[in-house]
Amino acid sequence: MSDPIPALPGHDVLDAYVDRYGPRLLLWVWDRAEGALHRHVSCAGFGSLQSIPMSAVRLLVDHLCAEELIETVDGPGAVTGAPVVTLRAAGAERARWLQALRANAAERTRHAARAVLHWIHANTHRQPLRISGFLDSPDVFFLGDALSRSEVARALTYLAAEELITCEGPPFHHDVGSHVALTSQGVAVVLAGVTDIGAYVAQQREYRRPAQHTHIEAGTIENLTQGDSDHSVHTSIEMHTALQPAGLASLITELAPALDLDPEALADLLRSANALAGGGVPDDEPPPDRQRGLMERIRGCLTSAPDTVGRQLLMDAVGQALGRMLGG
């Protein structure tokens, strides 16, 4: 199946055409040059293989030449209009990367999920829409290599489980239905231009998590979890009573291991917390000036931690404790 080549350079459709066939041509040249940088390769066979006109092949060659991945040379094929090219060092490196990407199971799965969604959206006028048509479309190729029937079936199972499509009717592969359609959520994904379906699904799961409210009262942590009917998630931390230095130090010591700090930063945080508690000796808290300095040091350690609920909780607790010391 051939795609019409757009007439306007720089147009979005043209960019998509180059994105589809450009990596295929580079890999094709790399395969035939066997990785050698100065071996002449005629591009006549690529056009026949991909069922695209020679004008499209020349456009792709110009694109790869502009990226300094290949270069054109005089050769027998040039007389008949087929470009003759050699591989450049950057092109060989890019081709090796593309080959590894093409063989990566996770990348193939990501492509399959994205491609199936877009193919269904583009063919919704066909009822019932059979997924077998996807196998005959250009969308089935990932960097020039066709997805297998089982890879497509796995993508269908995943998309159906996440309620982005429906699969019904006669079996396509094992127990996966062959009649496919987008759900309203699937349509939204396509129209939003989502490229990483897995990241989108993970984000939606996070949105569906219940709201969590954390209250701190004189060293006691109470977690209250409540469902959120509109699926929007908010995490709030309410500080009712500023902790005393020993209580703050105890809270830091308890939550520090879950902050995902590097070992050195974690050790520094725990040392500061221990000093704030008076080194574990009862009634031996450091003087106020020393306490303020330790709290500022603790706040600096927390700044380097990933933004999590635990980090936010401790930042607020330190802020409240400092505010109490300063008369806030």
For each residue, the residues with C-beta under 8 A, 3 or more apart:
1: 51 136 137 138
2: 50 51 52 53
3: 17 20 52 138
4:
5: 14 17 52 53 55 56 59
6: 11 13 14 17
7:
8: 11 14
9: 14
10: 14 15
11: 6 8 14 15
12: 15 16
13: 6 16 17
14: 5 6 8 9 10 11 17 18
15: 10 11 12 18 19
16: 12 13 19 20
17: 3 5 6 13 14 20 21 56
18: 14 15 21 22 59 60 63
19: 15 16 22 23
20: 3 16 17 24 138 141
21: 17 18 24 25 50 52 56 60
22: 18 19 25 26 60 63 64
23: 19 26 27 98 143 144
24: 20 21 27 28 46 50 141 143 144
25: 21 22 28 29 43 46 57 60 61 64
26: 22 23 29 30 64 69 70 91 94 95 98
27: 23 24 30 31 95 98 99 102 143 144
28: 24 25 31 32 46 49 144
29: 25 26 32 33 41 43 46 70 85 87 91 95
30: 26 27 33 35 87 91 92 95 96 99
31: 27 28 34
32: 28 29 39 41
33: 29 30 36 37 39 41 86 87
34: 31 39
35: 30 87 92 95
36: 33 39 87
37: 33 86 87 88 89 92
38: 86
39: 32 33 34 36 86 87
40: 73 75 84 85 86
41: 29 32 33 84 85 86 87
42: 45 75 76 77 82 83 84
43: 25 29 46 47 57 61 77 82 83 84 85
44: 47 48 54 77 80 82
45: 42 48 49
46: 24 25 28 29 43 49 50 57
47: 43 44 50 51 52 53 54 56 57 82
48: 44 45 51
49: 28 45 46
50: 2 21 24 46 47
51: 1 2 47 48
52: 2 3 5 21 47 56 57
53: 2 5 47 56 57
54: 44 47 57 58 81 82
55: 5 58 59
56: 5 17 21 47 52 53 59 60
57: 25 43 46 47 52 53 54 60 61 82 83
58: 54 55 61 62 81 83
59: 5 18 55 56 62 63
60: 18 21 22 25 56 57 63 64
61: 25 43 57 58 64 65 70 72 83 85
62: 58 59 65 66
63: 18 22 59 60 66 67
64: 22 25 26 60 61 67 69 70 85 91
65: 61 62 68 69 70 71 72 85
66: 62 63
67: 63 64 90
68: 65 71 88 90 91
69: 26 64 65 87 88 90 91 94
70: 26 29 61 64 65 85 86 87 88 91
71: 65 68 85 86 88
72: 61 65 78 83 84 85
73: 40 84 85 86
74: 78 84
75: 40 42 78 84
76: 42 79 80 84
77: 42 43 44 80 82 83 84
78: 72 74 75 81 82 83 84
79: 76
80: 44 76 77
81: 54 58 78
82: 42 43 44 47 54 57 77 78
83: 42 43 57 58 61 72 77 78
84: 40 41 42 43 72 73 74 75 76 77 78
85: 29 40 41 43 61 64 65 70 71 72 73
86: 33 37 38 39 40 41 70 71 73
87: 29 30 33 35 36 37 39 41 69 70 91 92 95
88: 37 68 69 70 71 91 92
89: 37 92 93
90: 67 68 69 93 94
91: 26 29 30 64 68 69 70 87 88 94 95
92: 30 35 37 87 88 89 95 96
93: 89 90 96 97
94: 26 69 90 91 97 98
95: 26 27 29 30 35 87 91 92 98 99
96: 30 92 93 99 100
97: 93 94 100 101
98: 23 26 27 94 95 101 102 143
99: 27 30 95 96 102 103
100: 96 97 103 104
101: 97 98 104 107 143
102: 27 98 99 107 108 142 143 144 145
103: 99 100
104: 100 101 107 108
105: 108 109
106: 109 110
107: 101 102 104 110 111 142
108: 102 104 105 111 112 142 147 151
109: 105 106 112 113 151 154 155 158
110: 106 107 113 114 196 197 198
111: 107 108 114 115 142 147
112: 108 109 115 116 142 147 151 152 154 155
113: 109 110 116 117 155 158 159 197 198
114: 110 111 117 118 194 195 196 197
115: 111 112 118 119 134 139 140 142 147
116: 112 113 119 120 131 134 139 152 155 156 159 165 180
117: 113 114 120 121 159 164 165 182 186 189 190 197
118: 114 115 121 122 139 190
119: 115 116 122 123 133 134 137 139
120: 116 117 123 124 129 165 180 181 182 186
121: 117 118 124 182 186 187 190
122: 118 119
123: 119 120 126 129 133
124: 120 121 129 181 182
125:
126: 123 129 133
127:
128: 169 179 181
129: 120 123 124 126 133 179 180 181
130: 133 169 172 178 179 180
131: 116 134 135 152 156 167 172 178 179 180
132: 135 136 172 178
133: 119 123 126 129 130 136 137
134: 115 116 119 131 137 139 140 152
135: 131 132 140 146 149 152
136: 1 132 133 140
137: 1 119 133 134 140
138: 1 3 20 141
139: 115 116 118 119 134
140: 115 134 135 136 137 146 147 152
141: 20 24 138 144 145 146 147
142: 102 107 108 111 112 115 145 146 147
143: 23 24 27 98 101 102
144: 23 24 27 28 102 141
145: 102 141 142
146: 135 140 141 142
147: 108 111 112 115 140 141 142 151 152
148: 151 152
149: 135 152 153 172 173
150: 153 154 173
151: 108 109 112 147 148 154 155
152: 112 116 131 134 135 140 147 148 149 155 156 172 173
153: 149 150 156 157 172 173 174 176
154: 109 112 150 151 157 158
155: 109 112 113 116 151 152 158 159
156: 116 131 152 153 159 160 165 167 172 176 180
157: 153 154 160 161 167 176
158: 109 113 154 155 161 162
159: 113 116 117 155 156 162 164 165 186 197
160: 156 157 163 164 165 166 167 176
161: 157 158
162: 158 159 201 204
163: 160 183 185 186
164: 117 159 160 182 183 185 186 189 197
165: 116 117 120 156 159 160 180 181 182 183 186
166: 160 177 180 181 183
167: 131 156 157 160 172 176 177 178 179 180
168: 177 179
169: 128 130 177 178 179
170: 177 178 179
171: 174 175 176 177 178
172: 130 131 132 149 152 153 156 167 176 177 178
173: 149 150 152 153 176
174: 153 171
175: 171
176: 153 156 157 160 167 171 172 173
177: 166 167 168 169 170 171 172 180
178: 130 131 132 167 169 170 171 172
179: 128 129 130 131 167 168 169 170
180: 116 120 129 130 131 156 165 166 167 177
181: 120 124 128 129 165 166
182: 117 120 121 124 164 165 186 187 190
183: 163 164 165 166 186 187
184: 187 188
185: 163 164 188 189
186: 117 120 121 159 163 164 165 182 183 189 190
187: 121 182 183 184 190 191
188: 184 185 191 192
189: 117 164 185 186 192 194 197 200
190: 117 118 121 182 186 187 193 194
191: 187 188
192: 188 189
193: 190
194: 114 189 190 197 200
195: 114
196: 110 114 199 200
197: 110 113 114 117 159 164 189 194 200 201
198: 110 113 201 202
199: 196 202 203
200: 189 194 196 197 203 204
201: 162 197 198 204 205
202: 198 199 205 206
203: 199 200 206 207
204: 162 200 201 207 208
205: 201 202 208 209
206: 202 203 209 233
207: 203 204 231 232 233
208: 204 205 231 233
209: 205 206 212 233
210: 225 226 227 228 233
211: 225 226 227 228 233 234 235 236
212: 209 223 224 225 235 309
213: 223 224 225 226 235 236 237 238
214: 221 222 223 224 235 236 237 238 309 313
215: 221 222 224 238 240
216: 219 220 221 237 238 239 240 241 243 251 313 316 317 320
217: 220 222 240 241
218: 241 243 244 247
219: 216 243 244 247 250 251
220: 216 217
221: 214 215 216 251 313
222: 214 215 217
223: 212 213 214
224: 212 213 214 215
225: 210 211 212 213
226: 210 211 213
227: 210 211
228: 210 211 231 232 233 234
229:
230:
231: 207 208 228
232: 207 228
233: 206 207 208 209 210 211 228
234: 211 228
235: 211 212 213 214 309 312
236: 211 213 214
237: 213 214 216 309 312 313 316
238: 213 214 215 216
239: 216 242 316 317 320
240: 215 216 217
241: 216 217 218
242: 239 317 320 321 323 324
243: 216 218 219 247 248 251 317 320 321
244: 218 219 247 248 321
245: 248 249 276 277 285 286 291 321
246: 249 250 276 277 278 285
247: 218 219 243 244 250 251
248: 243 244 245 251 252 273 276 295 317 318 321
249: 245 246 252 253 273 274 276 277
250: 219 246 247 253 254 277
251: 216 219 221 243 247 248 254 255 314 317
252: 248 249 255 256 269 270 273 276 298 314 317
253: 249 250 256 270 273 274 277
254: 250 251
255: 251 252 258 259 310 313 314
256: 252 253 259 261 266 269 270 273
257: 266
258: 255 308 310
259: 255 256 266 269 302 305 306 308 310 311 314
260: 305 306 308
261: 256 265 266 269 301 304 305
262: 265 266
263: 266 267
264: 267 268
265: 261 262 268 269 301 304 305
266: 256 257 259 261 262 263 269 270
267: 263 264 270 271
268: 264 265 271 272 297 301
269: 252 256 259 261 265 266 272 273 298 301 302
270: 252 253 256 266 267 273 274
271: 267 268 274 275
272: 268 269 275 276 294 297 298 301
273: 248 249 252 253 256 269 270 276 277 298
274: 249 253 270 271 277 279 280
275: 271 272 278 279 286 290 294
276: 245 246 248 249 252 272 273 285 286 291 294 295 298
277: 245 246 249 250 253 273 274 280 285
278: 246 275 281 282 283 284 285 286
279: 274 275 284
280: 274 277
281: 278 284
282: 278
283: 278
284: 278 279 281
285: 245 246 276 277 278 291
286: 245 275 276 278 290 291 294
287: 290 291
288: 291 292 325
289: 292 293
290: 275 286 287 293 294
291: 245 276 285 286 287 288 294 295 325
292: 288 289 295 296 322 325
293: 289 290 296 297
294: 272 275 276 286 290 291 297 298
295: 248 276 291 292 298 299 318 321 322 325
296: 292 293 299 300 322
297: 268 272 293 294 300 301
298: 252 269 272 273 276 294 295 301 302 314 318
299: 295 296 302 303 315 318 319 322
300: 296 297 303 304
301: 261 265 268 269 272 297 298 304 305
302: 259 269 298 299 305 311 314 315 318
303: 299 300
304: 261 265 300 301
305: 259 260 261 265 301 302 308 311
306: 259 260 311
307: 311 312
308: 258 259 260 305 311 312
309: 212 214 235 237 312 313
310: 255 258 259 313 314
311: 259 302 305 306 307 308 314 315
312: 235 237 307 308 309 315 316
313: 214 216 221 237 255 309 310 316 317
314: 251 252 255 259 298 302 310 311 317 318
315: 299 302 311 312 318 319
316: 216 237 239 312 313 319 320
317: 216 239 242 243 248 251 252 313 314 320 321
318: 248 295 298 299 302 314 315 321 322
319: 299 315 316 322 323
320: 216 239 242 243 316 317 323 324
321: 242 243 244 245 248 295 317 318 324 325
322: 292 295 296 299 318 319 325 326 328
323: 242 319 320 326 328
324: 242 320 321 327 328
325: 288 291 292 295 321 322
326: 322 323
327: 324
328: 322 323 324
